[in-house]
């Protein structure tokens, strides 16, 4: 039992940051190299989180590990995502991207991203819509990573910066559109 707890602690500690990617990466770095990026792995929540809408605000309650997980709609299809304020962009693993109707080709994996587990390649995509209850944001930058590099979806600043505000307090994350 102690090994399982230790493993869960290590995995959640390693796993929670998305590629730090400058929006002008293509202009400044035509080779697609991203040297100081981080990426986190989405692991299943230890307990379900509660989300509710208060007017135009969406409130997510932290799970037992202190993470904020919500059920998002990406291009109209549902997926659970971990909100990561330390992540520059939304990151989705390849399997989840396919389920969301996002198809990437091998040639699209031209961005090199450094993660806690080493350097990986990613494909840059534009999400038509990202929704969380009453909040809807259009044309959100995202990156698709191979399944072994990311377990699910992380919702980073390419979504959060498009909101009026977001604030974590008292075990709740309040998102305002």
Z-matrix of the N, CA and C atoms (Angstrom, degrees):
N
C 1 1.449
C 2 1.528 1 110.54
N 3 1.329 2 115.91 1 -41.36
C 4 1.456 3 120.37 2 -179.89
C 5 1.523 4 110.62 3 -62.86
N 6 1.347 5 117.46 4 -37.19
C 7 1.471 6 120.80 5 177.87
C 8 1.518 7 110.92 6 -63.06
N 9 1.318 8 117.39 7 -40.35
C 10 1.467 9 121.44 8 179.89
C 11 1.523 10 109.82 9 -64.43
N 12 1.332 11 116.74 10 -44.31
C 13 1.463 12 120.70 11 179.01
C 14 1.520 13 109.98 12 -63.72
N 15 1.329 14 117.36 13 -44.19
C 16 1.454 15 121.38 14 178.90
C 17 1.523 16 110.71 15 -62.85
N 18 1.337 17 117.57 16 -44.88
C 19 1.458 18 121.06 17 178.64
C 20 1.523 19 111.16 18 -61.76
N 21 1.329 20 117.19 19 -43.84
C 22 1.471 21 120.83 20 179.12
C 23 1.523 22 110.55 21 -62.16
N 24 1.325 23 117.18 22 -39.78
C 25 1.462 24 121.49 23 178.71
C 26 1.522 25 110.74 24 -64.81
N 27 1.318 26 117.04 25 -45.21
C 28 1.465 27 121.10 26 179.76
C 29 1.523 28 111.02 27 -63.98
N 30 1.330 29 116.78 28 -45.63
C 31 1.463 30 120.22 29 -179.16
C 32 1.517 31 110.62 30 -62.17
N 33 1.339 32 117.20 31 -46.14
C 34 1.465 33 118.36 32 -178.85
C 35 1.525 34 110.92 33 -69.43
N 36 1.310 35 118.57 34 -28.80
C 37 1.455 36 120.86 35 176.99
C 38 1.519 37 112.54 36 -71.14
N 39 1.323 38 116.11 37 -40.55
C 40 1.462 39 120.77 38 179.50
C 41 1.514 40 110.11 39 -71.49
N 42 1.311 41 114.52 40 -33.88
C 43 1.443 42 119.79 41 -161.99
C 44 1.496 43 116.16 42 -102.17
N 45 1.290 44 118.52 43 75.11
C 46 1.457 45 111.85 44 171.89
C 47 1.532 46 114.40 45 -160.63
N 48 1.327 47 121.81 46 36.70
C 49 1.464 48 120.21 47 175.36
C 50 1.512 49 111.69 48 -141.24
N 51 1.294 50 116.29 49 136.51
C 52 1.470 51 123.50 50 -176.77
C 53 1.505 52 109.73 51 -92.89
N 54 1.268 53 116.03 52 168.40
C 55 1.451 54 120.51 53 178.76
C 56 1.518 55 112.84 54 -53.57
N 57 1.314 56 116.37 55 127.11
C 58 1.458 57 120.73 56 172.14
C 59 1.513 58 105.39 57 -85.68
N 60 1.307 59 115.11 58 106.18
C 61 1.456 60 119.59 59 -171.30
C 62 1.511 61 109.54 60 -130.01
N 63 1.293 62 117.24 61 123.67
C 64 1.454 63 120.67 62 177.17
C 65 1.515 64 109.45 63 -73.30
N 66 1.303 65 115.90 64 143.19
C 67 1.464 66 120.27 65 -178.16
C 68 1.520 67 111.23 66 -62.85
N 69 1.303 68 116.20 67 -27.33
C 70 1.457 69 118.28 68 -178.89
C 71 1.521 70 112.20 69 -98.30
N 72 1.313 71 117.49 70 26.15
C 73 1.454 72 121.82 71 -177.88
C 74 1.516 73 112.20 72 -55.54
N 75 1.327 74 116.63 73 -41.68
C 76 1.456 75 119.12 74 -177.61
C 77 1.517 76 111.82 75 -63.86
N 78 1.342 77 117.82 76 -37.87
C 79 1.462 78 121.47 77 -179.41
C 80 1.521 79 110.89 78 -69.68
N 81 1.338 80 115.39 79 -46.52
C 82 1.462 81 120.54 80 -174.59
C 83 1.513 82 113.83 81 -82.37
N 84 1.322 83 117.09 82 -18.05
C 85 1.449 84 119.67 83 -173.43
C 86 1.523 85 109.96 84 -145.50
N 87 1.317 86 118.15 85 78.25
C 88 1.458 87 120.64 86 -174.97
C 89 1.520 88 114.43 87 -60.69
N 90 1.330 89 118.66 88 -19.81
C 91 1.460 90 120.20 89 -179.78
C 92 1.522 91 111.74 90 -76.95
N 93 1.356 92 116.73 91 -12.27
C 94 1.457 93 119.78 92 179.81
C 95 1.522 94 113.04 93 83.70
N 96 1.328 95 118.23 94 9.26
C 97 1.454 96 121.20 95 -179.42
C 98 1.523 97 110.59 96 -74.04
N 99 1.312 98 116.63 97 131.67
C 100 1.456 99 123.40 98 175.19
C 101 1.512 100 105.50 99 -127.92
N 102 1.315 101 116.26 100 108.35
C 103 1.450 102 118.40 101 -168.60
C 104 1.515 103 115.36 102 -92.04
N 105 1.311 104 119.08 103 -28.57
C 106 1.456 105 118.76 104 -174.11
C 107 1.518 106 111.49 105 -115.50
N 108 1.306 107 117.24 106 38.76
C 109 1.459 108 121.40 107 -178.36
C 110 1.512 109 110.46 108 -91.28
N 111 1.351 110 113.86 109 155.57
C 112 1.445 111 120.35 110 175.20
C 113 1.512 112 108.10 111 -126.08
N 114 1.297 113 116.21 112 159.06
C 115 1.458 114 121.12 113 178.56
C 116 1.512 115 108.44 114 -149.21
N 117 1.315 116 116.15 115 142.01
C 118 1.462 117 120.90 116 179.68
C 119 1.508 118 109.63 117 -114.53
N 120 1.307 119 115.19 118 156.08
C 121 1.454 120 121.08 119 -180.00
C 122 1.525 121 108.47 120 -102.60
N 123 1.315 122 116.52 121 131.99
C 124 1.458 123 121.25 122 177.33
C 125 1.512 124 108.08 123 -83.62
N 126 1.316 125 115.79 124 119.98
C 127 1.456 126 120.88 125 177.80
C 128 1.520 127 108.31 126 -110.49
N 129 1.326 128 117.89 127 154.19
C 130 1.463 129 119.43 128 -179.07
C 131 1.521 130 111.18 129 -57.64
N 132 1.305 131 116.42 130 139.72
C 133 1.460 132 121.78 131 -179.04
C 134 1.526 133 110.05 132 -66.25
N 135 1.315 134 115.11 133 142.41
C 136 1.456 135 119.75 134 178.50
C 137 1.525 136 110.63 135 -69.55
N 138 1.312 137 116.56 136 -29.74
C 139 1.461 138 120.76 137 173.53
C 140 1.522 139 107.84 138 -150.19
N 141 1.303 140 115.87 139 152.60
C 142 1.457 141 120.34 140 -176.87
C 143 1.523 142 110.40 141 -65.22
N 144 1.322 143 116.25 142 146.34
C 145 1.451 144 120.66 143 175.24
C 146 1.515 145 108.64 144 -98.83
N 147 1.307 146 114.70 145 161.11
C 148 1.452 147 121.02 146 179.99
C 149 1.513 148 107.79 147 -110.06
N 150 1.313 149 116.38 148 135.21
C 151 1.454 150 119.06 149 173.81
C 152 1.513 151 107.92 150 -128.18
N 153 1.306 152 115.45 151 148.79
C 154 1.446 153 119.59 152 176.64
C 155 1.514 154 108.79 153 -150.57
N 156 1.310 155 115.19 154 164.38
C 157 1.447 156 121.51 155 -179.25
C 158 1.515 157 108.44 156 -109.40
N 159 1.297 158 116.00 157 131.80
C 160 1.457 159 122.21 158 177.26
C 161 1.518 160 106.51 159 -122.96
N 162 1.325 161 117.23 160 94.31
C 163 1.456 162 120.12 161 -173.16
C 164 1.519 163 108.13 162 67.60
N 165 1.316 164 117.10 163 -123.92
C 166 1.464 165 121.13 164 177.99
C 167 1.523 166 111.58 165 -92.61
N 168 1.333 167 116.89 166 -3.79
C 169 1.460 168 121.25 167 -179.68
C 170 1.519 169 110.36 168 -86.41
N 171 1.330 170 115.23 169 147.22
C 172 1.466 171 120.91 170 171.50
C 173 1.519 172 106.24 171 -116.50
N 174 1.315 173 116.27 172 132.54
C 175 1.451 174 121.91 173 -178.82
C 176 1.524 175 108.94 174 -117.81
N 177 1.331 176 115.73 175 126.68
C 178 1.464 177 121.90 176 175.54
C 179 1.524 178 108.00 177 -112.36
N 180 1.311 179 116.16 178 132.99
C 181 1.454 180 119.91 179 175.52
C 182 1.518 181 108.84 180 -92.62
N 183 1.319 182 116.49 181 141.62
C 184 1.459 183 121.80 182 -179.23
C 185 1.518 184 110.44 183 -65.03
N 186 1.339 185 115.53 184 143.85
C 187 1.456 186 119.17 185 174.57
C 188 1.530 187 108.72 186 -78.62
N 189 1.307 188 117.40 187 -173.70
C 190 1.465 189 121.28 188 -175.65
C 191 1.530 190 112.94 189 -64.73
N 192 1.327 191 117.16 190 -18.16
C 193 1.475 192 120.82 191 177.46
C 194 1.516 193 112.20 192 -96.85
N 195 1.342 194 117.12 193 -0.53
C 196 1.460 195 120.45 194 -179.55
C 197 1.518 196 113.30 195 88.17
N 198 1.339 197 117.88 196 9.63
C 199 1.462 198 122.17 197 179.92
C 200 1.516 199 110.57 198 -91.69
N 201 1.318 200 115.38 199 152.00
C 202 1.461 201 121.80 200 177.47
C 203 1.521 202 108.62 201 -107.49
N 204 1.318 203 115.08 202 114.07
C 205 1.459 204 121.90 203 -178.39
C 206 1.520 205 108.01 204 -120.94
N 207 1.324 206 115.84 205 134.90
C 208 1.450 207 119.90 206 178.67
C 209 1.516 208 110.72 207 -135.50
N 210 1.316 209 115.80 208 161.39
C 211 1.456 210 120.81 209 174.24
C 212 1.519 211 107.46 210 -94.30
N 213 1.315 212 114.97 211 112.51
C 214 1.458 213 122.93 212 -177.31
C 215 1.522 214 109.50 213 -100.36
N 216 1.316 215 115.51 214 161.46
C 217 1.456 216 122.05 215 167.48
C 218 1.519 217 106.00 216 -115.46
N 219 1.317 218 115.05 217 119.76
C 220 1.455 219 121.38 218 176.50
C 221 1.527 220 106.08 219 -109.01
N 222 1.312 221 116.14 220 120.04
C 223 1.470 222 120.76 221 -177.87
C 224 1.527 223 110.87 222 50.24
N 225 1.347 224 116.54 223 35.23
C 226 1.457 225 122.09 224 176.41
C 227 1.518 226 115.76 225 88.21
N 228 1.336 227 118.49 226 -1.31
C 229 1.473 228 121.57 227 -178.78
C 230 1.520 229 110.35 228 -113.98
N 231 1.331 230 116.20 229 139.52
C 232 1.467 231 121.83 230 -174.48
C 233 1.526 232 112.84 231 -79.43
N 234 1.339 233 114.12 232 142.72
C 235 1.462 234 122.13 233 175.19
C 236 1.526 235 108.32 234 -159.19
N 237 1.327 236 116.33 235 142.75
C 238 1.459 237 120.17 236 174.46
C 239 1.522 238 108.68 237 -81.27
N 240 1.317 239 115.54 238 141.01
C 241 1.457 240 120.56 239 179.78
C 242 1.514 241 110.94 240 -140.11
N 243 1.317 242 115.17 241 145.20
C 244 1.456 243 123.17 242 177.65
C 245 1.526 244 107.76 243 -94.31
N 246 1.311 245 117.41 244 124.34
C 247 1.459 246 120.61 245 178.00
C 248 1.516 247 108.32 246 -79.75
N 249 1.320 248 114.76 247 128.99
C 250 1.457 249 121.82 248 -176.20
C 251 1.518 250 109.20 249 -132.88
N 252 1.333 251 116.45 250 100.07
C 253 1.463 252 120.62 251 -178.12
C 254 1.527 253 112.27 252 -69.54
N 255 1.319 254 117.80 253 -12.82
C 256 1.460 255 121.36 254 176.73
C 257 1.514 256 112.88 255 -89.19
N 258 1.321 257 116.94 256 -1.39
C 259 1.461 258 121.70 257 -178.56
C 260 1.522 259 109.56 258 -96.67
N 261 1.298 260 117.07 259 135.17
C 262 1.457 261 121.84 260 -179.61
C 263 1.519 262 112.30 261 -71.24
N 264 1.310 263 117.45 262 -35.81
C 265 1.466 264 120.78 263 -174.29
C 266 1.522 265 110.49 264 -138.83
N 267 1.315 266 114.89 265 170.13
C 268 1.459 267 121.20 266 170.82
C 269 1.526 268 106.64 267 -71.47
N 270 1.331 269 117.02 268 137.87
C 271 1.464 270 121.86 269 177.19
C 272 1.520 271 108.37 270 -129.80
N 273 1.325 272 115.32 271 135.07
C 274 1.456 273 121.69 272 -176.41
C 275 1.518 274 108.35 273 -132.10
N 276 1.336 275 116.82 274 137.86
C 277 1.462 276 117.13 275 175.24
C 278 1.532 277 109.20 276 -76.90
N 279 1.298 278 115.80 277 162.59
C 280 1.466 279 122.24 278 -172.79
C 281 1.530 280 112.96 279 -61.32
N 282 1.331 281 117.81 280 -41.64
C 283 1.464 282 121.10 281 179.80
C 284 1.519 283 111.12 282 -63.27
N 285 1.327 284 116.56 283 -44.29
C 286 1.464 285 120.39 284 178.20
C 287 1.520 286 110.61 285 -64.72
N 288 1.326 287 116.48 286 -39.87
C 289 1.473 288 120.17 287 178.80
C 290 1.528 289 110.55 288 -58.96
N 291 1.329 290 117.17 289 -43.94
C 292 1.472 291 120.37 290 178.51
C 293 1.524 292 111.35 291 -60.68
N 294 1.331 293 116.55 292 -42.58
C 295 1.469 294 120.82 293 179.09
C 296 1.531 295 111.26 294 -63.35
N 297 1.319 296 115.72 295 -26.83
C 298 1.459 297 120.92 296 179.55
C 299 1.531 298 112.31 297 -89.37
N 300 1.326 299 116.80 298 2.21
C 301 1.460 300 120.52 299 -179.70
C 302 1.512 301 113.78 300 81.01
N 303 1.326 302 116.62 301 20.02
C 304 1.469 303 121.77 302 179.05
C 305 1.520 304 107.37 303 -103.73
N 306 1.319 305 115.91 304 114.48
C 307 1.461 306 121.12 305 -177.75
C 308 1.514 307 109.37 306 -108.27
N 309 1.318 308 115.09 307 129.26
C 310 1.458 309 120.50 308 177.74
C 311 1.521 310 108.75 309 -121.31
N 312 1.301 311 114.91 310 146.78
C 313 1.458 312 120.98 311 178.21
C 314 1.523 313 109.04 312 -103.91
N 315 1.313 314 117.93 313 160.02
C 316 1.466 315 119.97 314 178.94
C 317 1.528 316 113.01 315 -54.67
N 318 1.320 317 117.01 316 -34.59
C 319 1.459 318 120.49 317 -179.32
C 320 1.520 319 114.27 318 -67.85
N 321 1.319 320 117.14 319 -17.58
C 322 1.466 321 120.98 320 179.83
C 323 1.525 322 112.68 321 -79.50
N 324 1.326 323 117.56 322 -15.11
C 325 1.473 324 121.46 323 -178.77
C 326 1.523 325 109.70 324 -82.84
N 327 1.327 326 116.29 325 67.70
C 328 1.461 327 120.88 326 -175.67
C 329 1.525 328 113.48 327 -106.09
N 330 1.318 329 117.74 328 -1.67
C 331 1.462 330 120.86 329 179.01
C 332 1.512 331 109.53 330 -98.82
N 333 1.319 332 116.77 331 124.88
C 334 1.459 333 121.04 332 177.36
C 335 1.520 334 107.76 333 -94.98
N 336 1.341 335 114.58 334 126.58
C 337 1.462 336 121.37 335 -175.59
C 338 1.516 337 108.74 336 -123.71
N 339 1.320 338 116.59 337 130.65
C 340 1.463 339 121.29 338 176.73
C 341 1.516 340 108.73 339 -88.76
N 342 1.329 341 116.36 340 127.67
C 343 1.461 342 121.99 341 179.52
C 344 1.518 343 109.28 342 -122.87
N 345 1.309 344 115.41 343 176.05
C 346 1.460 345 120.07 344 177.05
C 347 1.524 346 111.03 345 -61.84
N 348 1.325 347 116.53 346 -25.11
C 349 1.462 348 121.51 347 -179.61
C 350 1.518 349 112.96 348 -98.45
N 351 1.300 350 117.38 349 10.62
C 352 1.463 351 120.76 350 179.92
C 353 1.516 352 111.55 351 115.54
N 354 1.298 353 115.04 352 -171.40
C 355 1.456 354 121.64 353 -177.03
C 356 1.528 355 110.37 354 -88.10
N 357 1.335 356 116.15 355 134.14
C 358 1.467 357 121.59 356 179.12
C 359 1.520 358 109.11 357 -132.98
N 360 1.310 359 115.30 358 163.20
C 361 1.463 360 120.87 359 176.51
C 362 1.525 361 109.18 360 -99.97
N 363 1.330 362 115.33 361 150.73
C 364 1.461 363 121.13 362 179.87
C 365 1.523 364 109.41 363 -139.18
N 366 1.315 365 115.04 364 154.17
C 367 1.464 366 122.27 365 175.97
C 368 1.525 367 108.07 366 -108.87
N 369 1.315 368 116.57 367 132.59
C 370 1.464 369 121.77 368 179.11
C 371 1.525 370 108.90 369 -87.53
N 372 1.349 371 116.09 370 132.01
C 373 1.461 372 121.46 371 179.36
C 374 1.526 373 108.88 372 -136.19
N 375 1.322 374 115.82 373 165.10
C 376 1.465 375 122.40 374 175.19
C 377 1.523 376 106.88 375 -116.54
N 378 1.329 377 116.57 376 123.68
C 379 1.458 378 122.00 377 178.07
C 380 1.524 379 108.09 378 -87.92
N 381 1.303 380 116.48 379 124.37
C 382 1.470 381 121.45 380 -177.87
C 383 1.527 382 110.48 381 -58.91
N 384 1.332 383 116.97 382 -48.93
C 385 1.470 384 121.17 383 177.05
C 386 1.524 385 110.21 384 -143.02
N 387 1.318 386 114.82 385 143.83
C 388 1.463 387 122.77 386 171.68
C 389 1.525 388 105.21 387 -126.64
N 390 1.339 389 115.84 388 119.98
C 391 1.456 390 120.84 389 -176.87
C 392 1.522 391 110.36 390 -123.66
N 393 1.311 392 114.28 391 143.23
C 394 1.459 393 122.50 392 171.57
C 395 1.525 394 105.71 393 -139.25
N 396 1.312 395 115.39 394 101.63
C 397 1.469 396 123.23 395 -174.56
C 398 1.521 397 110.56 396 51.83
N 399 1.348 398 118.73 397 -115.58
C 400 1.471 399 121.00 398 -175.33
C 401 1.522 400 113.55 399 -81.95
N 402 1.314 401 117.67 400 -3.39
C 403 1.469 402 121.41 401 -178.57
C 404 1.519 403 109.24 402 -96.12
N 405 1.328 404 115.54 403 132.20
C 406 1.468 405 121.08 404 177.83
C 407 1.522 406 108.68 405 -137.66
N 408 1.332 407 115.85 406 124.82
C 409 1.461 408 121.95 407 179.16
C 410 1.521 409 107.78 408 -123.35
N 411 1.315 410 115.88 409 134.55
C 412 1.468 411 121.44 410 -179.08
C 413 1.527 412 111.41 411 -101.43
N 414 1.323 413 115.08 412 153.63
C 415 1.472 414 123.17 413 173.78
C 416 1.528 415 112.83 414 52.88
N 417 1.314 416 115.72 415 65.06
C 418 1.462 417 122.46 416 -177.56
C 419 1.528 418 109.36 417 -100.66
N 420 1.323 419 116.17 418 128.53
C 421 1.462 420 121.84 419 176.99
C 422 1.530 421 109.90 420 -68.62
N 423 1.332 422 115.90 421 138.14
C 424 1.465 423 120.68 422 178.92
C 425 1.525 424 109.00 423 -148.50
N 426 1.324 425 115.30 424 165.64
C 427 1.461 426 122.37 425 177.56
C 428 1.518 427 108.81 426 -129.43
N 429 1.312 428 115.81 427 138.41
C 430 1.460 429 122.07 428 177.17
C 431 1.524 430 107.21 429 -103.91
N 432 1.332 431 115.91 430 129.46
C 433 1.457 432 122.62 431 178.62
C 434 1.518 433 108.51 432 -118.45
N 435 1.316 434 116.67 433 157.79
C 436 1.456 435 120.24 434 175.77
C 437 1.524 436 109.75 435 -63.22
N 438 1.320 437 115.74 436 154.28
C 439 1.462 438 121.72 437 -177.06
C 440 1.522 439 112.76 438 -57.37
N 441 1.317 440 117.60 439 -36.71
C 442 1.473 441 119.53 440 -178.02
C 443 1.532 442 111.82 441 -70.64
N 444 1.326 443 117.01 442 -15.53
C 445 1.461 444 121.19 443 -179.37
C 446 1.521 445 112.93 444 -94.71
N 447 1.332 446 116.66 445 -21.12
C 448 1.457 447 120.30 446 -176.52
C 449 1.519 448 108.95 447 -151.96
N 450 1.309 449 116.70 448 134.47
C 451 1.462 450 120.65 449 -179.09
C 452 1.513 451 112.11 450 -105.29
N 453 1.318 452 119.34 451 71.74
C 454 1.466 453 121.50 452 177.00
C 455 1.506 454 112.28 453 123.86
N 456 1.358 455 116.46 454 -134.90
C 457 1.457 456 121.28 455 -178.43
C 458 1.522 457 110.48 456 -134.79
N 459 1.309 458 115.10 457 135.43
C 460 1.456 459 123.02 458 172.82
C 461 1.518 460 107.84 459 -111.95
N 462 1.307 461 116.63 460 136.10
C 463 1.459 462 121.49 461 -179.93
C 464 1.526 463 107.53 462 -107.83
N 465 1.320 464 115.12 463 108.14
C 466 1.457 465 120.79 464 -175.47
C 467 1.518 466 113.20 465 -106.53
N 468 1.319 467 114.55 466 -159.23
C 469 1.450 468 122.22 467 -170.99
C 470 1.527 469 114.63 468 -68.50
N 471 1.327 470 118.92 469 -20.66
C 472 1.467 471 118.48 470 177.24
C 473 1.531 472 110.54 471 -63.39
N 474 1.316 473 117.94 472 -22.74
C 475 1.467 474 123.49 473 172.01
C 476 1.529 475 110.28 474 -93.50
N 477 1.321 476 117.17 475 -51.69
C 478 1.465 477 121.79 476 -173.32
C 479 1.529 478 112.90 477 -61.34
N 480 1.332 479 118.19 478 -37.03
C 481 1.468 480 120.75 479 -179.99
C 482 1.526 481 112.96 480 -67.05
N 483 1.303 482 117.33 481 -15.03
C 484 1.458 483 121.02 482 -179.93
C 485 1.532 484 112.14 483 -88.09
N 486 1.333 485 116.55 484 -3.67
C 487 1.453 486 121.65 485 178.37
C 488 1.528 487 109.69 486 -87.86
N 489 1.323 488 115.97 487 161.22
C 490 1.462 489 120.34 488 175.37
C 491 1.525 490 108.73 489 -62.98
N 492 1.335 491 115.47 490 -44.06
C 493 1.466 492 120.35 491 176.74
C 494 1.523 493 109.89 492 -166.60
N 495 1.324 494 115.05 493 164.44
C 496 1.461 495 122.28 494 171.10
C 497 1.520 496 106.58 495 -148.34
N 498 1.324 497 114.99 496 143.37
C 499 1.456 498 119.34 497 -176.17
C 500 1.521 499 109.98 498 -150.81
N 501 1.326 500 115.75 499 134.51
C 502 1.460 501 121.07 500 175.32
C 503 1.522 502 108.40 501 -103.01
N 504 1.339 503 114.96 502 128.34
C 505 1.467 504 119.44 503 175.22
C 506 1.523 505 109.67 504 -161.41
N 507 1.302 506 115.12 505 143.71
C 508 1.470 507 121.82 506 177.04
C 509 1.522 508 112.41 507 53.14
N 510 1.325 509 117.78 508 40.24
C 511 1.461 510 121.48 509 177.24
C 512 1.516 511 114.18 510 74.14
N 513 1.331 512 117.13 511 15.51
C 514 1.461 513 121.46 512 179.86
C 515 1.532 514 109.05 513 -129.51
N 516 1.321 515 115.48 514 145.45
C 517 1.459 516 121.98 515 173.00
C 518 1.512 517 106.74 516 -111.02
N 519 1.330 518 116.62 517 119.62
C 520 1.459 519 122.05 518 -177.90
C 521 1.514 520 108.27 519 -105.87
N 522 1.334 521 115.75 520 119.13
C 523 1.453 522 122.87 521 -179.60
C 524 1.522 523 108.65 522 -109.54
N 525 1.346 524 117.21 523 128.01
C 526 1.466 525 121.79 524 -179.64
C 527 1.516 526 109.36 525 -119.32
N 528 1.337 527 114.92 526 134.27
C 529 1.467 528 119.72 527 179.43
C 530 1.496 529 109.84 528 -102.45
